[in-house]
Amino acid sequence: MTKKDIVRTIAEEIDLPQFRTRALVQRTFEALIEVLVRDGRVELRNFGVFQIKQREARLARNPRTGEPVPVEAKNVVTFKPGKEMEERVRQFKASEGKTPETPHDAADSPPPSQP
């Protein structure tokens, strides 16, 4: 699902024009980012918690050469789902729902069959 899909779904459910719904959705995302940057944490009851955490500096390896590569410390956003989300995800069965599709390159596809 994309932001465009979210806007379309909400606009249909609350009978608002998509351009107004798009502005509302975008402002909601911006507000979440602002609070996260300011406070380091956003808690949405029954949804989950976004939090900024410091990832320590480490020594990684270049997969091609195997050489050690230093990786600097950095801030990352983590998400911990709330109880309601956890429960609904736990009940999800891949066979009943859609599974994420992996895009593939056209070059990987077999050539079209010819009659």
N, C-alpha and C positions, 0 to 999 in steps of 0.2 A: 504494500500500500504506500502511496506517495502522499505528499502534502496536498496535491491536487485532488486525490481521491478523498482525503479527509474533508477538505472544503466542500466537495460535491455532496458527500454523505450528510454533513451537518446542515448545509444549505437546504437540502431536501427535507430533513427531519424537522427543522424549525421554520421552514418556509421563509427564508431570507434570500436575497439575491447573492449569487456567488461572489461578486466583487466585495460586498460588505462582509461576508463570511470569511473570505480570504484575508481581509484586513484584520479581523478579529483573531483568526488563527495565528497569523504572523505576529501580532502584538503579544499574544499569549506566549509564543516561543521566545520572543525578545525579552519579555518580563522574566521568564524562567532563567534565561542566560544571565540577565542583569543581577538577579538575586543570587544565583549560584556564584558569580564572580565576586559579588560584594560580601556574602555571608559564608560561602564555601559549602553550603548545604541547602537543598530544597526538599522538603518532605511533603508529599501529596498523599493524604490518608487514603487507604484502600487501593493505592496505585503503586507507590514506591518512593524511594529516596535516591536523589542524585547527590553526589558528594565529590568534592575535589580532594584528591589524595596525591601525595608526593611519591613519585616512583624514584627510587634510589639510583644513583649512577651504577653502572655495571660494565663488565667486560663481556662483549658478545663475540661471535665469530662470523666472518664473512663466509657465506655458504659456498661460494665459488672457490675461494683460495684457502679457506680454513684458517686464515690469519685472524688474530685477535683484533677486535675493533672496540675502542672505548665508546660507551653510550652515556651521554650526560644525564643528570637527574632532570626530571621534568614533572610537571603537574598533569594529571589525567583525571577524567571524569569517570566515576564509577556509578553503577546503578544497582540497587538492591530492591527487588520487587516486593510489594506489600502482600499481606496475607491473601487478600481476595484474588490478586493476579496469580499468585503461587498456586492457589487452589484450582482456578480455572485452567491454568496451563497444565497442571498435573492431570486434570480430567481429559485433556485434549488427546485424541488418538489420531495419529498421522494417517491411518487408513480411512478415517471418516472425514478429515479435513484436507485442505490443500497443503502440500508441502512446498517449501520454497524451490523455485526453479532456478537452476544455474544457467546463466546465459552462456552460449557457446559461440565460437567463431564459425562463420560459414565455411571456412576452409576445413573444419573438422567434420562437417556434415558429409554424408555420402552423396555422390552425384545423383540427381533425379533420375528415376527409372524412365527408360524410353520404351514406347510401345513396339 
